Amino acid sequence: MLAVAAPATAGVRWREIARGSTVGGSGPEQPVGVLVGTRARSRTIAKRLPADGRASLSRVEFSRSLVVAIFGDFGCTDHRVAVRSISRRGAALRVVLVTRPLPPDQMECQAIFGTYRLLVVAKAQLGTPLPTRAEVTHA
């Protein structure tokens, strides 16, 4: 049986399983993605997650799924940051984030603090070999 990698332009389906503030201070200035494909690898990011994030991560079936963990310093604007798309580009999953505008006549705090989101991607849609890293851009 011949295995073929997904085309570079193929859209990848995902679902968000957790999001919120990170533990232990601020996040990176530019958003960073970490691809998690094993239970052992999940332990490396679990220390940055609050209890509910760790609980969501512990329920992932890594034999069938990958997790894309995204860390950033979005602070109070985090609720407006959305994943626009995920696509496969060679050995990477490319995640594009967008920030929705603040609705008119609304205000939000200006605090900057670390935030995270966990996205689950089914391995079956990615072909082989599986991607080895995540690249995050914020449009």
C-alpha positions, 0 to 999 in steps of 0.5 A: 500500500502506498501512502501519500502526504496530503497536498500543501493546499489541503484544508485540515479540519480541527476542533477546539477542546480547550482555551484560556490563560496559561500557568506560570507567567506570560506567553511568547510575544509572537504566537507559537504552535506545538504539535503533540502526537503522544502522551509523553509529549503532552506532558511537556506542555501540560505544565503551562496549562490550568487544570481544565486544560490538562484534563482536556489534553488527558482525554485525547486519543493519541493513536488517532489524533494530534493536538496543536497547542497554540501559546500567545500573549493575547491577554484580554483580546484572546476571546476575539482571536480565532483560528482562520485555517489549518493547512498542511505544508510539507512536514508542518501544519500551518495555523492562521489566526485572525483577530476579530474587531471589537464590536462598536461601543464595547471596551476590553481590558488592555492586559497582556498575559499568556493564553493557550488553545488546544486543537485536535486534528484527526491523523487520518486526514493528514496522510503519511508521514505525519507532520512534525511541527506547527507554524502559527501566523497571526494575520 
